[in-house]
């Protein structure tokens, strides 16, 4: 099963601050691709999932609009991705109409590395969550030591689930999961890890939060498509 790795695409020349941030992201197991040619970057965005796009501006006027469309279009593979534009001096003003309407953050190209790292990691960790109740089967171990549990999602994202029930699994436990999506699609399966138990006093629910470690087969694509369809 392929690992679920946060994916970052850098478009255009890399300013010094980003040059120092990229090694930190690689060490944290982020997947980073760089594409100097904006037209080729548009092709990649049309066919691959990215969780964050960082583009250096100025870009040719049509290319900037096409880049925003490639990330935000209804059928875009990267519709939920963050988009950061690093603007050279004198080029930020033309970006203002797009701020919050396709572009998440506009930063100066010479912004400090600390600021760029903070914004980058914030956007990479902000997977949209959908409040939806879906049945989930959890299986830990194998053979006579196999433990199986049935639970229900309270919310779903591309990176994990909040479940009602299944508190018998300890924090840090890893298990296989199968979640049934509406319709005739096969269950989305993979491996997940318990990251916390809910606080019943604060959340008024008894359950666990799971982080998806990896998907089986086309599970990642199926879940992303389900989230895009409902969020749209």
N, C-alpha and C positions, 0 to 999 in steps of 0.2 A: 504494500500500500504506500503510495507516495506521501511524503510528509507535507503537512499544511504549513507552508513557509510564507511569511509576509513578503510581497513582491513590490519592488520599487523600480520605476523607470525614470532615468535622468535624460532630459531632452536638451541638446545643445551643449555649449562649452561649460566646463565645470569651474566655478569660481573657487578661490582658495579655501573659503570656509567649508564648502561642500567637500572639497578634497580631503579635509581633515575629518569630516563627519562620516564619510563612506566607510573607512576602515572600522570605525566603531560599530556601524550597522552590520557589517560583514561578520564581526566577532560575535554579535548578538544573533547570528543565524538568519539575518535578513538576506533575501535574494536581491541583488542590485544589478540592473542592466543600464548601460549608457548607450545612447544613440545620438550621434552628432547631427545626422541628417533628419530634420523634422518630418519630412515626407515618409521616410522609412519608419520613424517613430509612430506615425499615424497607422501604418500597416500593422505594426506590432500591437497597437492598442485595439485594433479590429479583431484580432485573433487570439489574444492572450489575456489572462487575468492579471491585473496589477492592482495593488491596494493603495499605492501612492504614486503620483506623477509630479516630478519637479522639473520645471521648464525655465530656461534662461531667456529673458526678454531684453532687447527687442527681437521679435520674430516678424517675418513678413506679414502684413495685415491679414491676408486670407488664411495663413497658416495658424495664427493664434485662434481665430474663430473656429477653424476646423479641429484644432486640438481640444477646445472646450466641447465641441459637438461630439468628438470621438469618445470623450469621457462621460458626458451627460446625456447622450441620446437615449431614447426609451429602450432600444434593444442593445445598448452598449454592454460589452463584456465587463467593462470597468465602471459601471454606472455609480457604484457606491464608493469608488476610490476618492481619496483626497487629492486636491490639485493645488500645488504651491507654485507661484511664479516669482522668480528672482529678477527684479527689474533693475536695469542699469539706470544711472542718473539721467533724468530727463524723460524717461520712458514710462514712469509709473502713472502719470496722469491719465493716459489713454486707457489704462486698465480699470480705473475706478468704476465704470458702469458694470463691469463683470464681477466686482467684489461681492461675494455672497450670492451671486447668480451664476455659479459655475466654477468660480475660483474660490477656494477656501481661504487662502492666505496670500497676500502680496508682501514680499520682503525685499529690502534693498539687496542688490547683488553682493554688496560688501558687508552684509549683516554679520555680526559675530558668530562664530561656530556654535557657541553655547545656545544662542537664540534659535538657530536653524535646527540644532539637534532636538531642542525642546518641542518645537512645532512639529518636526518630523515624527517623533515618537508619539506625540499626542494624537496625530491624525492616523497613524498606523494602528493604534490601539482602539480606535473609535469605530468598531463595527456596528452598524445599525441593528437594533434589536426589534423584533416583531412579537407583539403579544399574541400568542396563538397556542391553543391546547391541541397537542398531537401525541398519540401514543408512542411510547419508547420501550424497547426491550433492552435490558442490560445483562451481559454475561461476563462473569469473571472466572478465570481458571478453566480447567478442563477435566473430563473424566469424573471420578467420584468426588473430587473437590470443587466441581463446578458450582458456582452460585449464580442464580438467575433471578432477576427482579423486573417487575413491570411498573412503569411510572408514566407521568404525563408532563409535557412541557408547559411552562408558564410563559416563557418567552424564548425566541429562537434567533440566532444570528449566524453568520458564516463562520464564526470562531467558537461557538459553544451554545449551551442551553442552560436555562434554569429549570429544574425539575421539581415537581411536587412528589414527595416520597423518596424512597431509596436511601434513606439516611443510614442504613446499615453499612454502607460503603464508607471507609475512612478517607480523610483528606490525603491525597497523594496516590490513592488506589487507581489503577488503570484497568479498563475493561472494554470489551467490544460493545458497540451499540447498534441498534437498528431502529430508525425512526420512520414511521409511516406518513407520507405526504398525501394530501387529498388527491383524488383521481386514481388513474390506473397505473401511475408510475411505480416502479419497484421501490422497496424501502431504501433509504439512504443509510449506508453502513460504514463503520470505521472503528477507530480506537479513540477513547477519550480518557481524560484524567479528572478526578475530583479535585477542584481547587478550593472549595469551601463548603461548609454547611450553612444553611440560612440561620439568621437570628429570628426566632419566632416572635419575639417581643417587637422587633423593629419592622419585620417584613410580613408578619401575620401569615406565614406559610412555613410548613415543615418540609424541607427538601434539601437539595444539593445543587451546586453549580458545577457544570462540566466544561472543560476546555477540550476542543477537538484536537487530537494529536495528528491523526491521519485519516484519510478516506479510502474506501475500497472502490475500485472500478470508477464509474462516472459519478460517484456520490457527490463530489464537490460541485461539479457542474449542475447536477440536478437541484441541489440545495440553493445554489446561487440563483438559478432560474426561478425557483419558487419564491425566494425573497424578493427578487426584482419584480415579478408579476404582482405580488401582493402589495409591495410598497408603492408601486406605480399607481 
